[in-house]
Amino acid sequence: MFSAITNMSVQLVNRYLPSPFVFSIVLTLIAFAVGLAITGQDMIAMAGHWGNGLWSLHSFAMQMALVLVTGYAFASAPFIQRLLDNLASRVHSPTTAIIVSTLVGLVGSWINWGFGLILGAIFAKALAKKVANVDYPLLVAAAYSGFVIWHGGFSGSIPLTLSSGGDTLLTLSGNTMTEAVPLSQTVFAGYNMLLVGLLIVILPLVNRFMHPKNPTVIDPKLIKQEVYVAPQRDTPAQKLDDSRIIAVILLALALMYYISEFGSNGFNLGLNIVIGLFLFIGLLSHGTLERYYRAVHSGIGGITGIVLLFPFYGGIMGIMTGANADGISISTQVTEFFVNSASADSFPIFAFLSAGLVNVFVPSGGGQFAVQGPVMIPAGIELGVSPAITAMAIAWGDAWTNMIQPFWALPLLGIAGLDARAIMGYCLIVLAVSGAIIMGVFWLVV
């Protein structure tokens, strides 16, 4: 029965899911039509909202690009590669490969979503070269399924926004929050750690049971082998480029900065702080500026989707938030529908579901919080729900439907050499299972 559902899911996606770029344009047209119907504005006004939104995510897009390339650079460090190859050589059965691939994706994404995406793709390729008869699309899908955990981890843009405080938080909370919320109330809260633990235990088993009887096996010879080539040191300039002394001086400067930062503000992990930590940890792992530069350059191709598609998703966000003279927009209507249907007990689940729906149109945790935060946070407060819980429900809703939103899979798919259609059928199953787990925790525990 489970195998039949999986096969049907895979065939459905392969037949009907367009490319991520086309998908973003289809979503744009759908949002445009819905906006016309809900807000009563004319096409010129809606086009204006779309155009204004196109360029609204530049800052955040740069942050997301840096999260990705710094995560990639760290994941591609020689010692990480050796560690993954060593781990892959200890795996011998296809089902074990699926379980381990899922675990690596989960743990890596909890630490840093860019790191987890790239680490999972690299490890999936390493397993495919060493484990016979493993289904390669499922292996890659298993690695990507770990991404469902990212917004409950260290690089979650919503909990990091809350912990950063300031005017941005005041605006995104609808002028209701003036003080920063520590990670102890979000990422390290008991219910969030329970969610993370349940997913780490259950998702590897779900993926393991999806392994088909007739697997799609890739020839190991077709998997591109990344060969590390050390920089030349023949000239004084090349020796300077590859100097460990300069790298050590820069790392010492960064260390002094973080001592000052954490000494003044406590261990407060904002988004920029996390990006910087990964940047300097990556530099440390490669040893010299030249080697780190090469690693970042190799990962630049992974940000193609961010560079190209973020403007269009910004445009969708503009349509979603484009209000008429009465203040009515798609986002307010969708959110208010859930708010009006909720009680204090059910509100976190409604926040989660609404976030999952909005995420299909605005696949950016920060961008999505900009859409929902000003409405959902005040509504939750009115019902007696903690702003931290409301924000984390939105965060998990955002992470949840990434399983059917191919945008964030692009870097991983690029490394693995697969099309989105190859993995999304499996991801539909992960969507159903993880959604049930998340809603269960928010209903029974929070």
C-alpha positions as CSV (number, residue, x, y, z in Angstrom):
1,M,0.0,0.0,0.0
2,F,2.8,2.4,1.0
3,S,4.7,1.6,-2.1
4,A,1.7,2.1,-4.3
5,I,1.1,5.6,-2.8
6,T,4.7,6.5,-3.3
7,N,4.7,5.4,-7.0
8,M,1.5,7.3,-7.6
9,S,3.0,10.4,-6.0
10,V,6.2,10.2,-8.1
11,Q,4.3,9.7,-11.3
12,L,2.0,12.6,-10.5
13,V,4.9,15.0,-10.0
14,N,6.9,13.8,-13.0
15,R,3.9,14.4,-15.2
16,Y,2.6,17.8,-13.9
17,L,5.3,19.7,-12.0
18,P,6.9,22.4,-14.2
19,S,10.4,23.8,-13.8
20,P,11.0,26.1,-10.8
21,F,11.3,29.2,-13.0
22,V,8.0,28.4,-14.8
23,F,6.5,27.4,-11.4
24,S,7.2,30.9,-10.1
25,I,5.6,32.6,-13.1
26,V,2.5,30.3,-12.8
27,L,2.2,31.3,-9.2
28,T,2.6,34.9,-10.1
29,L,-0.3,34.7,-12.5
30,I,-2.5,32.8,-10.0
31,A,-1.7,35.4,-7.3
32,F,-2.5,38.2,-9.8
33,A,-5.9,36.7,-10.6
34,V,-6.8,36.0,-7.0
35,G,-5.7,39.6,-6.1
36,L,-8.1,41.0,-8.7
37,A,-10.9,38.9,-7.3
38,I,-10.3,39.5,-3.6
39,T,-9.3,43.1,-3.5
40,G,-11.4,44.5,-6.3
41,Q,-8.4,46.5,-7.7
42,D,-7.9,46.9,-11.4
43,M,-5.1,45.3,-13.4
44,I,-2.9,48.4,-13.5
45,A,-3.0,48.7,-9.7
46,M,-2.1,45.0,-9.2
47,A,0.7,45.3,-11.8
48,G,2.0,48.2,-9.7
49,H,2.0,46.1,-6.5
50,W,3.8,43.3,-8.5
51,G,6.4,45.8,-9.9
52,N,7.1,47.3,-6.5
53,G,7.6,43.9,-5.0
54,L,10.1,42.8,-7.6
55,W,13.0,44.6,-5.9
56,S,11.9,44.3,-2.3
57,L,14.0,41.3,-1.3
58,H,17.4,42.5,-2.4
59,S,18.9,42.6,1.1
60,F,17.4,39.4,2.1
61,A,18.4,37.7,-1.1
62,M,22.0,38.7,-0.4
63,Q,21.8,37.2,3.0
64,M,20.3,34.0,1.7
65,A,23.0,33.8,-1.0
66,L,25.7,34.2,1.6
67,V,24.1,31.5,3.8
68,L,24.2,29.2,0.8
69,V,27.7,29.9,-0.4
70,T,29.3,29.9,3.1
71,G,27.5,26.7,3.9
72,Y,28.7,25.2,0.6
73,A,32.3,26.3,1.2
74,F,32.3,24.7,4.6
75,A,30.7,21.5,3.4
76,S,33.3,21.3,0.6
77,A,36.3,21.6,2.9
78,P,38.7,18.7,2.4
79,F,38.3,17.3,5.9
80,I,34.5,17.4,5.5
81,Q,34.8,15.5,2.2
82,R,37.1,12.9,3.8
83,L,34.6,12.5,6.7
84,L,31.7,12.0,4.3
85,D,33.6,9.5,2.2
86,N,34.7,7.6,5.3
87,L,31.1,7.5,6.5
88,A,29.8,6.4,3.1
89,S,32.3,3.5,2.9
90,R,30.7,2.1,6.1
91,V,27.3,1.9,4.5
92,H,26.5,-1.3,2.5
93,S,22.8,-1.7,2.1
94,P,20.4,0.6,0.1
95,T,18.0,1.0,2.9
96,T,20.7,2.0,5.3
97,A,22.0,4.5,2.8
98,I,18.6,6.1,2.7
99,I,18.4,6.3,6.5
100,V,21.9,7.8,6.9
101,S,21.3,10.3,4.0
102,T,18.2,11.5,5.8
103,L,20.0,11.9,9.1
104,V,22.9,13.8,7.5
105,G,20.4,16.2,5.8
106,L,18.4,16.7,9.0
107,V,21.4,17.4,11.3
108,G,23.1,19.5,8.7
109,S,20.0,21.6,8.0
110,W,19.4,22.1,11.8
111,I,22.9,23.6,12.1
112,N,22.7,25.7,8.9
113,W,20.2,25.3,6.1
114,G,22.8,26.1,3.4
115,F,25.3,23.7,5.0
116,G,22.6,21.0,5.2
117,L,21.5,21.3,1.6
118,I,25.0,21.1,0.3
119,L,26.2,18.5,2.8
120,G,23.2,16.3,1.9
121,A,23.9,16.5,-1.8
122,I,27.6,15.8,-1.5
123,F,26.9,12.8,0.8
124,A,24.2,11.4,-1.4
125,K,26.7,11.4,-4.3
126,A,29.3,9.7,-2.1
127,L,26.8,7.0,-1.1
128,A,25.6,6.4,-4.7
129,K,29.2,5.7,-5.7
130,K,29.7,3.1,-2.9
131,V,26.3,1.4,-2.3
132,A,25.0,-0.9,-5.0
133,N,21.3,-0.9,-6.0
134,V,20.3,2.2,-4.1
135,D,17.6,4.4,-5.7
136,Y,19.4,7.6,-6.6
137,P,16.4,9.9,-6.8
138,L,15.2,8.7,-3.4
139,L,18.7,9.0,-2.0
140,V,18.8,12.7,-3.0
141,A,15.2,13.2,-1.9
142,A,16.1,11.8,1.5
143,A,18.9,14.3,1.9
144,Y,16.5,17.1,0.9
145,S,13.8,15.9,3.3
146,G,16.1,17.0,6.1
147,F,15.5,20.6,5.0
148,V,12.1,20.4,6.7
149,I,13.9,21.0,10.0
150,W,15.8,24.1,9.1
151,H,13.5,26.8,10.5
152,G,13.6,25.1,13.9
153,G,17.4,25.4,13.9
154,F,20.4,27.8,14.2
155,S,19.9,29.5,10.9
156,G,16.1,29.9,11.1
157,S,15.4,33.4,9.8
158,I,12.3,34.0,11.9
159,P,13.7,33.0,15.3
160,L,16.9,34.9,14.5
161,T,14.8,37.9,13.6
162,L,13.1,37.7,16.9
163,S,16.4,37.4,18.7
164,S,17.9,40.4,16.9
165,G,15.2,42.8,18.1
166,G,15.2,46.4,17.0
167,D,13.0,48.4,14.7
168,T,12.7,45.5,12.2
169,L,11.1,43.3,14.8
170,L,8.8,46.1,15.9
171,T,7.6,46.5,12.3
172,L,7.3,42.7,11.6
173,S,5.3,42.2,14.8
174,G,2.7,44.8,13.9
175,N,4.2,47.3,16.4
176,T,3.6,44.9,19.3
177,M,7.1,43.6,20.2
178,T,9.8,45.9,21.4
179,E,12.2,43.5,23.1
180,A,14.3,40.7,21.5
181,V,13.1,37.1,22.2
182,P,16.0,34.8,23.2
183,L,16.6,31.5,21.4
184,S,15.7,29.8,24.6
185,Q,12.1,30.6,23.9
186,T,12.2,29.6,20.2
187,V,14.9,27.2,18.9
188,F,15.7,25.7,22.3
189,A,12.1,25.7,23.7
190,G,11.0,22.3,24.8
191,Y,8.3,21.9,22.2
192,N,10.7,22.8,19.4
193,M,13.3,20.4,20.6
194,L,10.6,17.7,20.8
195,L,9.6,18.4,17.2
196,V,13.2,18.2,16.1
197,G,13.7,14.9,17.9
198,L,10.6,13.3,16.5
199,L,11.5,14.2,12.9
200,I,15.0,12.9,13.4
201,V,13.6,9.6,14.5
202,I,10.6,9.2,12.1
203,L,11.7,10.7,8.8
204,P,14.6,8.3,8.2
205,L,12.2,5.4,8.6
206,V,9.6,6.9,6.3
207,N,12.2,7.4,3.6
208,R,13.6,3.9,4.1
209,F,10.2,2.3,3.5
210,M,9.8,4.3,0.3
211,H,12.7,2.5,-1.4
212,P,11.3,0.9,-4.6
213,K,11.7,-2.8,-5.5
214,N,13.1,-1.7,-8.9
215,P,15.4,1.2,-8.0
216,T,16.7,3.8,-10.4
217,V,20.4,3.2,-10.1
218,I,23.0,5.7,-11.4
219,D,26.3,4.5,-12.8
220,P,29.0,5.6,-10.4
221,K,31.2,6.5,-13.4
222,L,28.7,9.2,-14.3
223,I,28.9,10.9,-10.9
224,K,31.3,13.8,-11.2
225,Q,34.3,13.5,-8.9
226,E,35.4,16.7,-7.3
227,V,39.2,16.7,-7.4
228,Y,41.0,19.1,-5.1
229,V,43.9,21.0,-6.7
230,A,46.1,23.0,-4.3
231,P,46.9,26.5,-5.5
232,Q,50.3,27.1,-7.1
233,R,53.0,28.8,-5.0
234,D,55.6,29.6,-7.7
235,T,55.6,33.4,-7.4
236,P,55.6,35.8,-4.5
237,A,52.1,36.8,-5.4
238,Q,50.9,33.2,-5.3
239,K,52.6,32.6,-2.0
240,L,50.9,35.6,-0.6
241,D,47.5,34.4,-1.9
242,D,48.0,31.1,-0.3
243,S,49.5,32.4,2.9
244,R,48.2,30.9,6.2
245,I,49.6,33.9,8.1
246,I,47.1,36.3,6.5
247,A,44.3,33.9,7.1
248,V,45.3,33.6,10.8
249,I,45.4,37.4,11.2
250,L,42.0,37.7,9.7
251,L,40.6,35.0,11.9
252,A,42.1,36.6,14.9
253,L,40.4,39.9,14.0
254,A,37.1,38.0,13.6
255,L,37.6,36.3,17.0
256,M,38.2,39.6,18.7
257,Y,35.0,41.0,17.0
258,Y,32.9,38.1,18.3
259,I,34.4,38.3,21.8
260,S,33.3,42.0,21.8
261,E,29.9,41.2,20.3
262,F,29.0,38.4,22.6
263,G,30.5,40.3,25.6
264,S,28.4,43.3,24.9
265,N,25.1,41.7,23.8
266,G,25.3,38.2,25.1
267,F,25.1,35.0,23.0
268,N,22.5,36.6,20.7
269,L,22.5,34.8,17.3
270,G,21.1,37.1,14.7
271,L,21.1,36.2,11.0
272,N,24.2,38.3,10.1
273,I,26.0,36.8,13.1
274,V,25.3,33.3,11.9
275,I,26.4,34.1,8.4
276,G,29.7,35.6,9.7
277,L,30.3,32.6,11.9
278,F,30.0,30.2,9.0
279,L,32.1,32.5,6.8
280,F,35.0,32.4,9.3
281,I,34.6,28.7,10.2
282,G,34.7,28.0,6.5
283,L,37.9,30.0,6.1
284,L,39.4,28.2,9.1
285,S,38.5,24.8,7.5
286,H,40.2,25.7,4.2
287,G,43.3,27.3,5.8
288,T,44.0,30.2,3.3
289,L,42.2,33.0,1.6
290,E,42.9,31.6,-1.9
291,R,41.5,28.1,-1.1
292,Y,38.5,29.5,0.6
293,Y,37.9,31.9,-2.4
294,R,38.0,28.9,-4.7
295,A,35.5,27.0,-2.6
296,V,33.1,29.9,-2.6
297,H,33.5,30.3,-6.3
298,S,32.6,26.7,-6.8
299,G,29.4,27.2,-4.9
300,I,28.3,30.4,-6.8
301,G,26.3,28.3,-9.3
302,G,24.0,27.2,-6.5
303,I,22.7,30.8,-6.0
304,T,21.3,30.9,-9.6
305,G,17.8,30.3,-8.3
306,I,18.1,32.9,-5.6
307,V,19.4,35.6,-8.0
308,L,16.9,34.8,-10.8
309,L,13.8,33.8,-8.9
310,F,13.9,36.0,-5.8
311,P,12.7,39.1,-7.7
312,F,9.7,37.2,-9.0
313,Y,8.9,35.9,-5.5
314,G,9.3,39.4,-4.3
315,G,6.7,40.4,-7.0
316,I,4.4,37.7,-5.7
317,M,4.9,39.1,-2.2
318,G,4.0,42.5,-3.5
319,I,0.8,41.1,-5.0
320,M,0.0,39.2,-1.8
321,T,0.4,42.4,0.4
322,G,-1.0,44.9,-2.2
323,A,-4.0,46.4,-0.4
324,N,-6.9,48.3,-1.8
325,A,-8.2,51.6,-0.3
326,D,-9.9,49.6,2.5
327,G,-6.7,47.8,3.5
328,I,-7.8,44.5,2.0
329,S,-5.1,42.3,0.5
330,I,-4.7,38.6,-0.3
331,S,-2.4,38.1,2.8
332,T,-4.8,39.8,5.2
333,Q,-7.8,37.8,3.9
334,V,-6.0,34.5,4.1
335,T,-4.6,35.2,7.5
336,E,-7.8,36.6,8.9
337,F,-9.7,33.6,7.7
338,F,-7.5,31.4,9.9
339,V,-7.6,33.9,12.8
340,N,-11.4,34.2,12.8
341,S,-11.6,30.4,12.8
342,A,-9.2,29.9,15.7
343,S,-9.2,29.7,19.5
344,A,-6.2,30.1,21.8
345,D,-5.6,26.3,21.6
346,S,-6.0,26.0,17.8
347,F,-4.3,29.2,16.8
348,P,-0.8,27.8,16.5
349,I,-2.1,25.1,14.1
350,F,-4.0,27.7,12.0
351,A,-0.8,29.8,12.0
352,F,1.1,26.8,10.8
353,L,-1.3,25.9,8.1
354,S,-1.7,29.5,6.8
355,A,2.1,29.8,6.7
356,G,2.3,26.6,4.7
357,L,-0.1,28.0,2.2
358,V,1.6,31.4,1.9
359,N,5.0,29.7,1.6
360,V,3.9,28.2,-1.7
361,F,3.7,31.7,-3.1
362,V,6.4,33.4,-1.0
363,P,9.2,30.8,-0.4
364,S,11.3,32.9,1.9
365,G,11.1,32.6,5.7
366,G,12.0,36.3,6.2
367,G,9.8,37.4,3.3
368,Q,6.9,35.3,4.6
369,F,7.3,36.8,8.1
370,A,7.1,40.2,6.6
371,V,3.7,39.2,5.1
372,Q,2.2,37.4,8.1
373,G,4.0,38.7,11.1
374,P,2.2,42.1,11.3
375,V,-1.2,40.3,11.2
376,M,-0.6,37.1,13.0
377,I,1.5,38.3,16.0
378,P,-1.1,40.9,17.2
379,A,-3.9,38.4,16.5
380,G,-2.2,35.8,18.7
381,I,-1.6,38.2,21.5
382,E,-5.3,39.1,21.4
383,L,-6.1,35.4,21.8
384,G,-3.5,35.0,24.6
385,V,-0.9,33.1,22.5
386,S,2.8,33.9,23.1
387,P,4.4,35.8,20.2
388,A,7.3,33.3,20.3
389,I,4.9,30.4,19.7
390,T,3.0,32.2,16.9
391,A,6.3,33.0,15.2
392,M,7.6,29.4,15.5
393,A,4.3,28.1,14.2
394,I,4.8,30.3,11.1
395,A,8.4,29.2,10.9
396,W,7.5,25.5,10.8
397,G,4.7,26.2,8.3
398,D,7.3,27.8,6.1
399,A,9.7,24.9,6.4
400,W,6.9,22.3,6.0
401,T,5.8,23.2,2.4
402,N,9.3,23.5,1.2
403,M,8.9,19.8,0.5
404,I,6.6,20.7,-2.4
405,Q,8.2,24.1,-3.3
406,P,11.1,23.3,-5.6
407,F,12.8,26.6,-5.2
408,W,15.1,25.7,-2.3
409,A,16.0,22.3,-3.8
410,L,17.8,23.9,-6.7
411,P,21.3,24.0,-5.2
412,L,21.0,20.4,-4.0
413,L,19.7,19.3,-7.4
414,G,22.4,21.1,-9.2
415,I,25.1,19.2,-7.3
416,A,23.2,15.9,-7.6
417,G,22.5,16.4,-11.3
418,L,18.8,15.7,-11.1
419,D,15.6,17.5,-12.1
420,A,13.1,18.6,-9.4
421,R,10.6,16.2,-10.8
422,A,12.8,13.3,-9.8
423,I,12.5,13.9,-6.1
424,M,9.2,15.8,-5.5
425,G,7.1,12.7,-5.6
426,Y,8.9,11.3,-2.5
427,C,8.8,14.8,-0.9
428,L,5.0,14.7,-1.1
429,I,5.0,11.8,1.3
430,V,7.4,13.6,3.6
431,L,5.1,16.6,3.5
432,A,2.2,14.5,4.7
433,V,4.1,12.7,7.5
434,S,6.0,15.8,8.8
435,G,2.8,17.9,8.7
436,A,1.0,15.4,10.9
437,I,3.9,15.4,13.4
438,I,4.2,19.2,13.6
439,M,0.4,19.7,14.0
440,G,0.3,17.0,16.6
441,V,3.0,18.7,18.7
442,F,1.4,22.1,18.4
443,W,-2.0,20.7,19.4
444,L,-1.0,18.4,22.2
445,V,2.1,20.1,23.7
446,V,2.1,23.8,23.0
